[in-house]
Amino acid sequence: NVLRGKLGGALLLHELTLDRDLAMFVVFSSVAGVLGNAGQANYAAANAGLDGLALLRAGMGLAVTSIAWGLWEAETGMTRVMQDRDRGRLRRTAVDAMPTGEALALFDAAITGTEPVVVAATLDLSRVADPVPPLLRRLIRRVPAPRRVIAAADGDAAAELTTLSPAQRRRH
């Protein structure tokens, strides 16, 4: 059970170190806990739980960083056994693979920063379908399609067209 292993282990470490003055307490969660992960609710919940633990520790004034990782380009561990459908699902949620150098730079930024929970992922927001998921709405601004400009030699004809509904314009 991923919840017991991932979150249970972190909770145990949290409890065992409460009386210690730690310089760092770093947990690796997943962007799945932030964005969700179709077909893997238990995995998303375990990762969201790690992020919640980080917020709890931060509220207690304890050292903590939870890094919600996106996909890395290097195939290791879990990514080595991912199937094409899994990678396709991630692409549809805007998650792209990060080059290792970029991921390591994000790690450095996360552990030297002050936020208890950070997302370290490469997102291609142009691939997010409508409606935009609530968690991404502040990151994405959809621009309405530009209206067509009707140019005509006769200015009166163009003016007349602009007063018609789209269906009436097509018929006209």
N, C-alpha and C positions, 0 to 999 in steps of 0.2 A: 504494500500500500504506500503510494507516494506521499500521501499526507502524513502518515506516521513517520516515515523515514526522514523526509525533508523537514517538515515543521517540528515534529517531535524531537529530532536531534538538536535543532536550533533552540527550542525551548529548554531542553536539558542543559545545553551550554550556557544559556542565559541564566538559569537558576544557579548553576555551579559557579558562575563568575560574578554574582551579584555583590559579593564582598571584596572584589578585586578592583584595583584602580587600573583598568585596561586603557592602553593607548588607542587600541582599535578593536572593534568587534565587527567583522565584515561577513555578510551573508550574500550568497549569490541566488537571486530569484530569477524570474523569467518575465519577459515582456508579456507572456501569456497571462500572467496574473493581473496585468494592467489592461490589456486589450481583449482578453478572453482567448480561448483556443477551442474551436469547434471540435466536438467529439472527445475532448479531454478535459472535462470539467474538474476532475479530481486533481489534475496537474495544475490547472489554472488556480484552483482554490488553495493548493499547498503553497504556491508562489505568492499569492495575495496574502496568505497568512504570514509568510516571512516578512513582507513589506509592513504588515500590521505590527509584527513584533518589533521591527525597527522603529516605528512610530511610538510604540509603548516605551522602548528603551530611551528614545530621545526625550520623551515627556518626563522620564525619571532622571534626566540629566546624565545619562550613561553614554559612553562611547558607542557609536553604531553607524554603519553604512550598509544599506541593502541596495545591491546593484541588480536591477531588473534587465537582464541581458537579452538582447536580440540574437539573431542568427549570426554565427561567425562563418567566414568563407572556408576556413580550414575544417576538414572533416575529421572530427574526433568524437569519441564517446557517443552521445545520442545522435549527433548529426550524421555519423557514419552509417547508421541504420535507417535514416529517414528515407521514405519512399517518395517517388515523384509526386504522388497526390498530396503528401504532407508539405512538400516544398511549394506546390501550387497553392495550397490553402494559405500558407504564409504570404506568398506573393499577393494574393487577393486581399489580405489585410494590410498591405503596404509595407510589410517587413522585407527588407533586402539583406543579403549577407554582407557582413562587415569584413574588410581586410584585417588581418591580424594586427598590423601596426596601428590601425585606427582604433581597434578594440582595446589594445594595451594603453593607448593614449587616453581613452575614455576611462579606463580603470584608474590611471594616475589622477585624472581630474576628479573622479568620484571619491577616492580615499583622502584627497587633500581638500575637498570641499566641505561645506557645512550642512548640506542637505542630508537628512537621514535616509531618504529613498530617492534614487535616481534611476532613470531609464537610459541604458546604453544600447542604442539600436540605430540602425540606418533605416529610415522610412522614406518611401517614395509616395508622397501624399497625392500625386497626380493619379494614382491607381485606386484611390478610395472611391467606391461607388456611392451614388445617392440612394437613400439618404445617408449623410455623413454620420457615422457613429457618434453618440454624445461625447465620448472621451476625446474625440479628435476635432470637435467643432470649433474650438478656439484656435486650432492650428491651421484649419483649412477655410479658405474663403472661396466660395463658388461665385464666379462672375457670370451674370446672365449672358446668354448668347447675344452678340450684337444684333441690333435691328438692321434689317436691310434698308438701304437708302435707295429710293426709287428716283431714277433720273429720267426725265422726259423732256422732249423739246418743248412741249406745251406745259407750262407751269400749272395751269388750271387742272390738267389731267392728273398730275402728281399730287396736287393738293386734295383732289377728290379721292384718290386712292388712300390717302392717309386717314380719311374719316371713316373708312370701311373696316369691318372686322376682318381677321385673317381669312376666314372662309369666304366672305364676300369678295375680298381682293383676288383670291384664286379664281373665283367664277368670273369676275370682271375681266 
